[in-house]
Amino acid sequence: MRNWENKKTGKTDVDRFKSRTRGIICLIAAAIFLILLLQPILIFAGDSKERYFEAEAAYKLLRKNPAKQKYRQHWLECIKKFEYVYKDDPSGAWAPPSLYMSGEIYLELYKRSQKTADKNEAVDNFERIIKKFPASKYKSKAADEIKKITGTVISKKTSEQKDLSYGEQKKEAKEEKINKIVPVPVQREEPEKPRDLKKEKDKNEQVKAPAEPADTIKEIIAADNIRVKGGVESPAPKSQGTVTVMDLRYWSNPNYTRIVIDADGETGYTHRLLKQDPSLNKPQRLFVDLANSRLGDNIKKVIPINDDLLSDARAGQYEPEAVRVAVDIKSFKTYKIFSLKNPFRIVIDVWGGREEEVPVKDGDKIEEKKIGVGDLAKQFALGVKKITVDIGHGGDDFGAPGYIKGIHEKDIVLKLGKKLAGKIREELNCEVIMTRTSDKYLTLEERTAISNTKNSDIFISIHTNAARNKSAYGIETYYLNLATDDEAIRVAARENATSTKNISDLQTILNDLMQNAKINESSRLASHVQESICGHLSTKFDLIKNKGVKQAPFYVLLGAQMPAILIETSFISNKRECERLNNSVYQDMLCEAIVKGIRNYIKEINPSAFSATSPDKGTGG
């Protein structure tokens, strides 16, 4: 081939061929460079997709395995798989769905565990989607989930929650253009009818078996019929019309505060902890919203607390048919919320971590040094110094009627409680706090609050037992836990002044309200006291029946920050035991035995407790 020269360019065919070749080589090199540059990204995207489907497959397997669903670790394993997808590529296409699925699984886990931390993790995942992926289709899904959980409508400009009053809301919404919270609709039931206990003697309540796993997590959540107490949402039986919020009460010291919201009927409620917002000059707040409710005419709307944990509690008509109670927080370690019935009230417990405290009762401070309610081992190394004697019933609450006409539980236990307090001071040299020293009525939650705020080391609640069967007799001691038998449920229902159905409901929240250390110590205390009572009384009286140590969910023991027991001293409904309970000799021996049991318990946890000088004797409350 001849090499012709181009007269215009001066280039030969060989030159043009070489030029084209160099161009092709450059294009190929650029393509190779681009492929090499994008390869990690392409591989990464492929890995994210594969990991997502692996996580989804693991979750589907969990949904089909009811046995594994009972264990927390299996839920967390599924969550971690989705979290890995997000962490590996936090800006990728598979990040939003992974966050969404993590939130959904945390939400399902919360419905089973009742752990506030699980609920908060779900909300955090949904909020992260809204903030980081505003263009994703999962943003609206996440906003819908937050609305269902907290009642919060997420606006386009902010996810800030609104504060208290209905009037202030309208003004602030106009000025700041922030949407207000819409209360979560609560599914309601018909009120429970009075129960005929005689007809129920040999009947046990039927418990529905759990449904089979649904095909989607939405269906699983919808199919879950467990009533949530003190969680995100708490449905309640339908009241006759709108309920009225009647009162706010509180008991406080620097380390612990209990707030009680009183209403004249049952209703659903939601709660949410809101973080501090320095830009709006708003402290950390805890909201409790009551559905289908209105403020009572005489309720005090602002309750100053001003301890180390809380500033105040405020009640407002948040919506025309919803009341909000807001608690302004200074600092805290943890909190619990649960509801009690007959009458309906919502209890808020807030704990801090200080060691020295000054108790406060409705704003009145008692200026004296107190021992903290921290770690049990540390506390008992100092010995038991203060004991609360809780005397059951009182005032309009007569307790169980005696076999002998005119004898009632409230009067018998008052006599027993006074004698017990005297013997504790004399023989153990401990300070005694008495929840009542006269015939007055105290709510069950008030009794525990008194013991907590005065930092007692032990809580003893004194009662008499009763049964329809007049031949039933014996002595038994209880500590707080899930009921172990039908009789324990019956006793708890009677002492709680509620139905056995409500006791069954209450058991669903106990795991989140109790700490193992308290249960174990209460069990040990109950064993010593029960053994001592039956052994000591048997030396003088015949037919002393040891019914043993039992477990049951007693309202009066909920939230106790110390070993706490409830003693059913004898059956006041039994002729022989009613006569004994009214006998001063029997009363003295019974109280001596309780003191002996307490002494044995103290010796077990602290063998040197009685070797040094004990604190000064205290006075009754």
C-alpha positions as CSV (number, residue, x, y, z in Angstrom):
1,M,0.0,0.0,0.0
2,R,1.3,3.4,-0.9
3,N,1.7,6.0,1.7
4,W,-0.2,9.0,0.2
5,E,0.3,12.4,1.6
6,N,-2.6,14.7,2.3
7,K,-1.7,18.1,0.8
8,K,-4.0,20.1,3.2
9,T,-2.8,18.5,6.5
10,G,0.6,17.3,5.4
11,K,-0.2,13.9,7.1
12,T,0.3,10.6,5.4
13,D,-2.0,7.6,5.7
14,V,0.3,6.1,8.3
15,D,0.1,9.2,10.4
16,R,-3.7,9.2,10.3
17,F,-3.8,5.5,11.2
18,K,-1.5,6.1,14.2
19,S,-3.6,9.0,15.3
20,R,-6.9,7.0,15.2
21,T,-5.2,4.2,17.0
22,R,-4.0,6.5,19.8
23,G,-7.6,7.9,20.1
24,I,-9.1,4.5,20.4
25,I,-6.5,3.5,23.0
26,C,-7.2,6.6,25.0
27,L,-11.0,5.9,24.9
28,I,-10.4,2.3,26.0
29,A,-8.1,3.4,28.8
30,A,-10.6,6.0,30.0
31,A,-13.3,3.4,30.0
32,I,-11.2,1.0,31.9
33,F,-10.3,3.7,34.4
34,L,-14.0,4.6,34.8
35,I,-14.9,1.0,35.4
36,L,-12.1,0.6,37.9
37,L,-13.2,3.8,39.6
38,L,-16.9,2.8,39.8
39,Q,-16.3,-0.8,40.6
40,P,-16.3,-0.4,44.4
41,I,-19.5,1.6,44.2
42,L,-21.2,-0.9,42.0
43,I,-20.1,-3.8,44.1
44,F,-21.2,-1.8,47.3
45,A,-24.6,-1.2,45.8
46,G,-24.9,-4.8,44.9
47,D,-23.8,-5.8,48.4
48,S,-26.4,-3.5,50.0
49,K,-29.2,-4.9,47.9
50,E,-28.1,-8.5,48.7
51,R,-27.7,-7.7,52.4
52,Y,-31.2,-6.1,52.5
53,F,-32.8,-9.2,51.0
54,E,-30.9,-11.4,53.4
55,A,-32.1,-9.3,56.3
56,E,-35.7,-9.5,55.0
57,A,-35.4,-13.3,54.6
58,A,-34.2,-13.6,58.2
59,Y,-37.2,-11.5,59.4
60,K,-39.6,-13.6,57.4
61,L,-38.2,-16.8,59.0
62,L,-38.7,-15.2,62.5
63,R,-42.3,-14.3,61.6
64,K,-43.0,-17.9,60.9
65,N,-41.4,-19.2,64.1
66,P,-43.5,-18.4,67.2
67,A,-41.0,-20.2,69.4
68,K,-38.2,-17.8,68.5
69,Q,-40.5,-14.8,68.7
70,K,-40.5,-15.3,72.5
71,Y,-36.8,-14.4,72.8
72,R,-35.5,-10.9,72.5
73,Q,-32.2,-11.9,70.9
74,H,-33.9,-13.1,67.7
75,W,-35.6,-9.8,67.2
76,L,-32.3,-7.9,67.8
77,E,-30.5,-10.2,65.3
78,C,-33.0,-9.2,62.6
79,I,-32.6,-5.5,63.5
80,K,-28.8,-5.7,63.3
81,K,-29.0,-7.2,59.8
82,F,-31.0,-4.2,58.5
83,E,-28.7,-1.8,60.5
84,Y,-25.6,-3.2,58.7
85,V,-27.2,-2.3,55.4
86,Y,-27.6,1.3,56.5
87,K,-24.2,1.6,58.1
88,D,-22.4,0.1,55.0
89,D,-24.0,2.7,52.7
90,P,-25.7,5.4,54.8
91,S,-26.5,7.5,51.7
92,G,-27.4,4.7,49.3
93,A,-30.8,3.6,47.9
94,W,-31.2,0.8,50.4
95,A,-30.6,3.0,53.5
96,P,-34.2,4.4,53.9
97,P,-35.9,1.0,53.6
98,S,-33.4,-0.5,56.0
99,L,-34.0,2.2,58.6
100,Y,-37.7,1.8,58.1
101,M,-37.6,-2.0,58.7
102,S,-35.4,-1.5,61.7
103,G,-38.0,0.9,63.1
104,E,-40.9,-1.5,62.4
105,I,-39.2,-4.4,64.0
106,Y,-38.3,-2.3,67.1
107,L,-42.0,-1.3,67.3
108,E,-43.1,-4.9,67.2
109,L,-40.5,-5.8,69.8
110,Y,-41.8,-3.0,72.0
111,K,-45.3,-4.3,71.9
112,R,-44.0,-7.6,73.3
113,S,-41.3,-6.4,75.7
114,Q,-42.9,-3.1,76.9
115,K,-39.4,-1.6,77.2
116,T,-39.5,2.1,76.6
117,A,-36.1,1.9,75.0
118,D,-37.4,-0.3,72.2
119,K,-40.2,2.2,71.4
120,N,-37.7,5.1,71.4
121,E,-35.4,3.2,69.0
122,A,-38.4,2.8,66.6
123,V,-39.1,6.5,66.8
124,D,-35.5,7.4,66.3
125,N,-35.2,5.3,63.1
126,F,-38.4,6.9,61.7
127,E,-37.2,10.4,62.5
128,R,-33.8,9.7,60.9
129,I,-35.5,8.8,57.6
130,I,-37.5,12.1,57.8
131,K,-34.3,14.2,58.4
132,K,-31.8,12.4,56.1
133,F,-34.0,11.3,53.2
134,P,-36.7,14.0,52.6
135,A,-37.1,12.9,49.0
136,S,-37.6,9.2,49.8
137,K,-41.0,7.6,49.6
138,Y,-40.2,6.2,53.0
139,K,-40.5,9.7,54.6
140,S,-44.3,9.7,54.5
141,K,-44.4,6.2,55.8
142,A,-42.1,7.1,58.7
143,A,-44.2,10.2,59.5
144,D,-47.3,8.0,59.5
145,E,-45.6,5.6,62.0
146,I,-44.6,8.4,64.3
147,K,-48.1,9.7,64.2
148,K,-49.4,6.3,65.2
149,I,-46.9,5.9,68.0
150,T,-46.8,9.4,69.6
151,G,-49.8,11.1,68.1
152,T,-47.4,13.7,66.5
153,V,-48.1,15.1,63.0
154,I,-44.8,15.8,61.3
155,S,-44.9,19.0,59.4
156,K,-42.8,19.8,56.3
157,K,-40.8,22.4,58.2
158,T,-40.3,20.8,61.7
159,S,-41.0,17.8,63.8
160,E,-41.2,19.9,67.0
161,Q,-44.0,18.9,69.4
162,K,-46.5,21.4,70.8
163,D,-46.7,22.3,74.4
164,L,-49.7,22.6,76.6
165,S,-52.9,24.7,76.4
166,Y,-55.4,24.7,73.5
167,G,-55.4,28.5,73.3
168,E,-51.6,28.7,73.3
169,Q,-51.5,26.1,70.6
170,K,-53.6,28.1,68.2
171,K,-51.5,31.2,68.8
172,E,-48.1,29.4,68.5
173,A,-49.3,27.5,65.4
174,K,-50.1,30.8,63.7
175,E,-46.8,32.4,64.7
176,E,-44.5,29.5,64.2
177,K,-46.6,27.5,61.7
178,I,-46.1,24.2,63.6
179,N,-48.7,21.5,63.4
180,K,-50.2,20.4,66.7
181,I,-50.3,16.8,67.9
182,V,-53.4,14.9,67.1
183,P,-54.2,12.4,69.8
184,V,-54.1,8.8,68.7
185,P,-57.6,7.2,68.2
186,V,-58.0,4.6,70.9
187,Q,-60.1,1.5,70.3
188,R,-62.6,1.3,73.2
189,E,-64.5,-1.5,74.8
190,E,-67.7,-1.7,76.8
191,P,-67.3,-1.3,80.6
192,E,-66.8,-4.4,82.6
193,K,-70.0,-5.5,84.4
194,P,-70.0,-6.3,88.1
195,R,-68.9,-9.9,88.6
196,D,-70.8,-12.5,90.6
197,L,-67.9,-14.1,92.6
198,K,-70.1,-17.0,93.8
199,K,-70.8,-18.1,90.3
200,E,-67.1,-17.9,89.5
201,K,-65.9,-20.1,92.3
202,D,-64.8,-23.0,90.1
203,K,-64.3,-21.0,86.9
204,N,-61.0,-19.8,85.5
205,E,-60.9,-17.0,83.0
206,Q,-60.2,-18.2,79.5
207,V,-57.1,-16.8,77.8
208,K,-57.1,-16.5,74.1
209,A,-54.3,-18.2,72.3
210,P,-52.0,-15.9,70.3
211,A,-52.8,-15.6,66.6
212,E,-50.6,-17.2,63.9
213,P,-47.9,-14.9,62.5
214,A,-49.3,-12.5,59.9
215,D,-47.9,-12.1,56.4
216,T,-46.7,-8.5,57.0
217,I,-45.4,-6.6,60.0
218,K,-48.4,-4.3,59.7
219,E,-50.8,-7.2,60.1
220,I,-48.7,-8.5,63.1
221,I,-49.0,-5.2,64.9
222,A,-52.7,-5.0,64.1
223,A,-53.3,-8.5,65.3
224,D,-51.5,-8.0,68.6
225,N,-54.3,-7.8,71.2
226,I,-52.1,-7.2,74.3
227,R,-53.2,-4.1,76.2
228,V,-50.3,-1.7,76.7
229,K,-50.0,-0.2,80.2
230,G,-47.7,2.7,80.7
231,G,-46.4,2.4,77.2
232,V,-47.0,4.4,74.0
233,E,-50.7,3.7,74.0
234,S,-53.1,2.4,76.6
235,P,-56.6,1.5,75.4
236,A,-59.2,1.3,78.1
237,P,-62.8,0.2,78.5
238,K,-65.3,2.7,77.2
239,S,-66.5,5.2,79.8
240,Q,-70.0,6.7,79.9
241,G,-69.2,9.9,77.9
242,T,-66.1,12.0,78.5
243,V,-64.0,11.4,81.6
244,T,-62.9,14.2,83.9
245,V,-59.4,14.7,85.1
246,M,-60.0,15.5,88.7
247,D,-56.6,16.1,90.4
248,L,-52.8,16.0,90.2
249,R,-51.0,14.7,93.3
250,Y,-47.3,14.2,94.0
251,W,-44.7,12.9,96.5
252,S,-41.1,13.9,96.2
253,N,-37.6,13.9,97.3
254,P,-34.4,14.8,95.3
255,N,-34.0,11.3,94.1
256,Y,-37.6,10.2,93.5
257,T,-40.9,11.7,92.5
258,R,-44.3,10.1,92.1
259,I,-47.0,12.0,90.3
260,V,-50.6,10.7,90.1
261,I,-53.2,11.8,87.6
262,D,-56.8,11.1,89.0
263,A,-59.7,10.7,86.6
264,D,-63.4,9.8,87.2
265,G,-63.4,7.0,84.6
266,E,-61.1,4.9,82.5
267,T,-59.7,6.2,79.2
268,G,-56.8,5.6,76.9
269,Y,-53.6,7.6,77.2
270,T,-50.3,8.1,75.3
271,H,-47.0,9.5,76.6
272,R,-43.8,10.8,75.1
273,L,-40.5,12.1,76.4
274,L,-39.4,15.3,74.5
275,K,-35.8,16.3,74.5
276,Q,-34.6,19.7,75.6
277,D,-34.8,22.4,72.9
278,P,-32.4,25.3,73.8
279,S,-33.4,27.2,70.7
280,L,-37.0,27.5,72.0
281,N,-35.9,27.8,75.6
282,K,-37.8,24.7,76.5
283,P,-36.7,22.1,79.1
284,Q,-36.9,18.4,78.6
285,R,-40.6,17.4,79.0
286,L,-42.7,14.4,79.6
287,F,-46.2,14.5,78.1
288,V,-49.1,12.3,79.1
289,D,-52.2,12.8,76.9
290,L,-55.6,11.4,78.0
291,A,-58.1,10.7,75.3
292,N,-61.8,11.6,75.5
293,S,-61.2,13.8,78.6
294,R,-61.7,17.2,80.0
295,L,-60.2,19.2,82.9
296,G,-62.2,19.3,86.1
297,D,-63.5,22.7,87.2
298,N,-61.5,22.8,90.5
299,I,-58.3,21.1,89.4
300,K,-55.1,22.9,90.2
301,K,-53.5,23.3,86.7
302,V,-49.9,24.0,87.8
303,I,-48.3,22.0,90.6
304,P,-44.8,23.4,91.6
305,I,-42.5,20.5,92.5
306,N,-39.0,22.1,92.4
307,D,-37.0,19.2,93.6
308,D,-33.7,18.0,92.0
309,L,-35.5,16.1,89.3
310,L,-38.6,18.1,88.2
311,S,-39.7,21.7,88.0
312,D,-43.5,21.3,87.9
313,A,-46.4,19.4,86.5
314,R,-49.0,21.2,84.4
315,A,-52.5,20.1,83.2
316,G,-54.2,21.7,80.2
317,Q,-57.1,21.2,77.8
318,Y,-54.8,20.2,75.0
319,E,-57.6,19.5,72.5
320,P,-61.4,19.9,73.0
321,E,-61.5,16.2,73.8
322,A,-58.0,15.6,75.2
323,V,-56.2,16.6,78.4
324,R,-52.4,16.9,78.5
325,V,-50.3,16.7,81.6
326,A,-46.8,18.0,81.0
327,V,-43.9,17.4,83.4
328,D,-40.9,19.8,83.1
329,I,-37.7,17.9,83.8
330,K,-34.4,19.2,85.3
331,S,-32.7,15.8,85.2
332,F,-33.5,12.2,85.7
333,K,-32.2,8.7,85.4
334,T,-35.3,6.8,84.4
335,Y,-39.1,6.9,84.6
336,K,-42.1,4.5,84.5
337,I,-45.7,5.1,83.7
338,F,-48.6,2.8,84.5
339,S,-52.3,2.9,85.3
340,L,-54.4,1.6,88.2
341,K,-58.1,1.1,88.4
342,N,-61.1,1.6,90.7
343,P,-60.8,4.6,90.6
344,F,-58.8,5.1,87.4
345,R,-55.5,6.9,87.8
346,I,-52.2,7.2,85.9
347,V,-49.0,6.9,88.0
348,I,-45.7,8.6,86.9
349,D,-42.5,7.5,88.7
350,V,-39.3,9.4,88.1
351,W,-35.9,8.4,89.6
352,G,-32.6,10.2,89.9
353,G,-29.3,9.0,91.3
354,R,-28.5,11.1,94.4
355,E,-27.5,9.5,97.7
356,E,-28.7,12.2,100.2
357,E,-32.3,13.3,100.1
358,V,-34.9,15.5,101.8
359,P,-38.5,14.2,101.3
360,V,-41.3,16.5,100.3
361,K,-45.0,15.9,100.7
362,D,-47.1,18.2,98.5
363,G,-44.6,21.0,98.8
364,D,-43.7,20.6,102.6
365,K,-40.0,19.7,103.1
366,I,-38.9,17.7,106.1
367,E,-35.4,19.0,106.9
368,E,-33.4,15.9,107.9
369,K,-30.7,13.7,106.4
370,K,-31.8,10.6,104.5
371,I,-30.1,7.5,103.3
372,G,-30.2,6.9,99.6
373,V,-32.1,4.2,97.8
374,G,-29.2,3.2,95.5
375,D,-27.5,-0.2,95.2
376,L,-28.8,-2.7,97.7
377,A,-25.4,-4.1,98.7
378,K,-24.2,-0.6,99.5
379,Q,-27.3,0.3,101.4
380,F,-27.4,-2.9,103.5
381,A,-23.7,-2.6,104.3
382,L,-24.9,0.2,106.6
383,G,-27.6,-1.9,108.1
384,V,-31.4,-1.5,108.0
385,K,-32.1,1.8,109.7
386,K,-35.7,2.7,108.7
387,I,-38.8,0.5,108.2
388,T,-42.2,1.5,106.9
389,V,-45.2,-0.2,108.4
390,D,-48.1,0.1,106.0
391,I,-51.4,-0.4,107.8
392,G,-54.0,-1.6,105.2
393,H,-57.3,0.0,104.4
394,G,-58.8,2.7,106.7
395,G,-61.5,5.4,106.6
396,D,-64.3,4.5,104.2
397,D,-62.3,1.4,103.1
398,F,-63.2,-1.1,105.8
399,G,-61.3,-4.0,104.3
400,A,-62.7,-7.5,104.8
401,P,-65.5,-8.0,107.3
402,G,-64.8,-10.3,110.2
403,Y,-66.7,-13.5,111.1
404,I,-67.7,-11.8,114.3
405,K,-70.2,-8.9,113.6
406,G,-68.7,-5.5,114.0
407,I,-65.1,-6.6,113.5
408,H,-63.4,-5.2,110.3
409,E,-59.9,-5.6,108.8
410,K,-59.1,-1.9,109.0
411,D,-59.4,-1.9,112.8
412,I,-57.5,-5.1,113.4
413,V,-54.6,-4.1,111.2
414,L,-54.4,-0.7,112.9
415,K,-53.9,-2.4,116.3
416,L,-51.4,-4.8,114.8
417,G,-49.5,-2.0,113.0
418,K,-49.1,0.1,116.2
419,K,-47.9,-2.9,118.2
420,L,-45.5,-3.9,115.4
421,A,-44.1,-0.3,115.2
422,G,-43.4,-0.2,118.9
423,K,-41.7,-3.6,118.9
424,I,-39.5,-2.6,115.9
425,R,-38.3,0.5,117.7
426,E,-37.7,-1.3,121.0
427,E,-36.1,-4.5,119.7
428,L,-34.4,-3.5,116.4
429,N,-33.8,0.1,117.4
430,C,-34.9,1.2,113.9
431,E,-36.8,4.3,112.9
432,V,-40.4,3.5,111.9
433,I,-42.5,5.2,109.3
434,M,-46.3,4.4,109.6
435,T,-48.5,5.1,106.6
436,R,-51.4,5.8,109.0
437,T,-51.8,6.0,112.8
438,S,-55.6,6.6,112.8
439,D,-58.7,5.6,110.9
440,K,-58.0,7.5,107.7
441,Y,-58.1,6.5,104.0
442,L,-54.9,6.4,101.9
443,T,-54.7,5.4,98.3
444,L,-52.5,2.4,97.5
445,E,-50.0,4.4,95.4
446,E,-49.7,6.9,98.2
447,R,-48.5,4.3,100.7
448,T,-45.6,3.2,98.5
449,A,-44.8,6.8,97.7
450,I,-44.5,7.6,101.4
451,S,-42.0,4.8,101.9
452,N,-40.0,5.8,98.8
453,T,-39.8,9.5,99.6
454,K,-38.7,8.8,103.2
455,N,-36.1,6.3,102.0
456,S,-37.2,3.3,104.0
457,D,-35.0,0.2,103.9
458,I,-37.9,-2.2,104.3
459,F,-41.7,-2.0,103.5
460,I,-44.1,-4.2,105.5
461,S,-47.8,-4.0,104.6
462,I,-50.2,-5.6,107.2
463,H,-53.5,-7.2,106.2
464,T,-55.9,-9.9,107.2
465,N,-57.1,-12.5,104.7
466,A,-60.7,-13.5,103.8
467,A,-62.5,-16.1,101.8
468,R,-66.1,-17.1,100.9
469,N,-65.3,-20.5,102.4
470,K,-65.5,-19.7,106.2
471,S,-63.4,-22.8,107.0
472,A,-60.4,-21.4,105.1
473,Y,-57.6,-20.5,107.5
474,G,-53.8,-19.9,107.6
475,I,-51.1,-17.4,107.2
476,E,-49.3,-16.3,104.1
477,T,-46.8,-13.7,103.0
478,Y,-46.6,-12.1,99.6
479,Y,-44.0,-10.2,97.5
480,L,-44.5,-8.5,94.2
481,N,-44.4,-10.6,91.1
482,L,-46.6,-12.4,88.6
483,A,-49.3,-14.4,90.3
484,T,-48.5,-18.1,90.6
485,D,-52.0,-19.5,91.2
486,D,-55.7,-18.6,91.1
487,E,-55.8,-18.0,94.9
488,A,-52.9,-15.5,94.7
489,I,-54.9,-13.6,91.9
490,R,-58.0,-13.6,94.1
491,V,-56.1,-12.2,97.1
492,A,-54.5,-9.5,95.0
493,A,-57.8,-8.6,93.4
494,R,-59.4,-8.2,96.8
495,E,-56.5,-6.1,98.3
496,N,-56.4,-4.0,95.1
497,A,-60.1,-3.5,95.3
498,T,-60.4,-4.6,91.6
499,S,-61.4,-7.6,89.6
500,T,-59.4,-10.6,88.7
501,K,-59.6,-9.6,85.1
502,N,-57.8,-6.3,85.9
503,I,-55.1,-8.3,87.8
504,S,-54.5,-10.3,84.6
505,D,-54.1,-7.0,82.7
506,L,-51.7,-5.7,85.3
507,Q,-49.4,-8.6,84.9
508,T,-48.5,-7.5,81.4
509,I,-46.7,-4.4,82.7
510,L,-44.9,-6.0,85.7
511,N,-41.7,-7.0,83.9
512,D,-41.1,-3.3,83.1
513,L,-41.8,-2.1,86.6
514,M,-39.8,-4.5,88.7
515,Q,-36.1,-5.0,89.2
516,N,-34.6,-8.4,89.9
517,A,-32.7,-7.2,92.9
518,K,-35.9,-6.0,94.6
519,I,-37.7,-9.2,93.8
520,N,-34.9,-11.4,95.2
521,E,-34.5,-9.4,98.4
522,S,-38.3,-9.2,98.9
523,S,-38.5,-13.0,98.5
524,R,-35.8,-13.5,101.1
525,L,-37.5,-11.1,103.5
526,A,-40.9,-12.8,103.0
527,S,-39.4,-16.2,103.7
528,H,-37.9,-15.2,107.0
529,V,-41.1,-13.4,108.2
530,Q,-43.4,-16.3,107.1
531,E,-41.2,-18.9,108.8
532,S,-40.9,-16.9,112.0
533,I,-44.7,-16.2,112.3
534,C,-45.8,-19.8,111.9
535,G,-43.0,-21.2,114.1
536,H,-43.5,-18.6,116.9
537,L,-47.3,-18.8,117.0
538,S,-47.2,-22.7,116.9
539,T,-45.6,-22.6,120.4
540,K,-48.8,-21.4,122.0
541,F,-51.7,-21.9,119.5
542,D,-52.8,-25.0,117.7
543,L,-53.9,-25.3,114.1
544,I,-51.4,-22.7,112.8
545,K,-51.4,-23.3,109.0
546,N,-48.4,-22.2,107.0
547,K,-49.7,-21.3,103.6
548,G,-46.3,-20.3,102.5
549,V,-44.7,-17.5,100.6
550,K,-46.5,-16.4,97.4
551,Q,-46.2,-14.0,94.6
552,A,-48.9,-11.6,93.3
553,P,-49.3,-8.2,91.7
554,F,-50.3,-5.9,94.5
555,Y,-50.8,-2.2,93.7
556,V,-49.4,-1.2,97.1
557,L,-46.1,-2.8,96.3
558,L,-45.7,-1.3,92.8
559,G,-42.7,0.9,92.5
560,A,-41.3,0.2,95.9
561,Q,-37.6,1.0,96.0
562,M,-36.8,-1.4,98.8
563,P,-37.6,-5.0,99.8
564,A,-41.4,-5.0,100.2
565,I,-43.8,-7.6,101.4
566,L,-47.5,-7.9,102.3
567,I,-48.5,-10.2,105.2
568,E,-52.0,-11.8,105.3
569,T,-51.8,-12.3,109.0
570,S,-54.8,-14.7,109.4
571,F,-58.3,-15.2,107.9
572,I,-60.7,-12.7,109.5
573,S,-63.5,-14.6,107.8
574,N,-62.7,-17.7,109.9
575,K,-64.3,-17.9,113.3
576,R,-61.3,-19.2,115.2
577,E,-58.8,-16.9,113.5
578,C,-61.1,-13.9,113.8
579,E,-61.3,-14.4,117.5
580,R,-57.5,-14.7,117.7
581,L,-56.9,-11.6,115.6
582,N,-59.0,-9.7,118.2
583,N,-57.0,-11.2,121.1
584,S,-54.2,-9.1,122.5
585,V,-52.0,-12.1,123.3
586,Y,-52.2,-13.3,119.7
587,Q,-51.5,-9.8,118.4
588,D,-48.4,-9.5,120.6
589,M,-47.0,-12.9,119.5
590,L,-47.8,-12.2,115.9
591,C,-45.9,-8.9,116.0
592,E,-43.0,-10.4,118.0
593,A,-42.7,-13.0,115.2
594,I,-42.7,-10.4,112.4
595,V,-39.9,-8.6,114.2
596,K,-38.0,-11.8,114.7
597,G,-38.3,-12.5,111.0
598,I,-37.0,-9.0,110.1
599,R,-34.1,-9.5,112.5
600,N,-33.2,-12.8,110.8
601,Y,-33.3,-11.2,107.4
602,I,-31.1,-8.4,108.5
603,K,-28.6,-10.8,110.0
604,E,-28.5,-12.8,106.7
605,I,-27.7,-9.8,104.6
606,N,-25.5,-8.1,107.1
607,P,-24.2,-10.4,109.9
608,S,-22.7,-7.4,111.8
609,A,-25.8,-5.3,111.7
610,F,-26.5,-5.6,115.4
611,S,-23.0,-5.5,116.6
612,A,-22.7,-1.7,116.6
613,T,-24.9,1.1,118.0
614,S,-28.1,1.5,116.1
615,P,-29.6,4.8,115.1
616,D,-32.0,6.7,117.3
617,K,-35.5,5.4,117.5
618,G,-37.8,7.1,115.1
619,T,-41.3,8.4,115.4
620,G,-44.3,7.3,113.5
621,G,-45.8,9.1,110.6
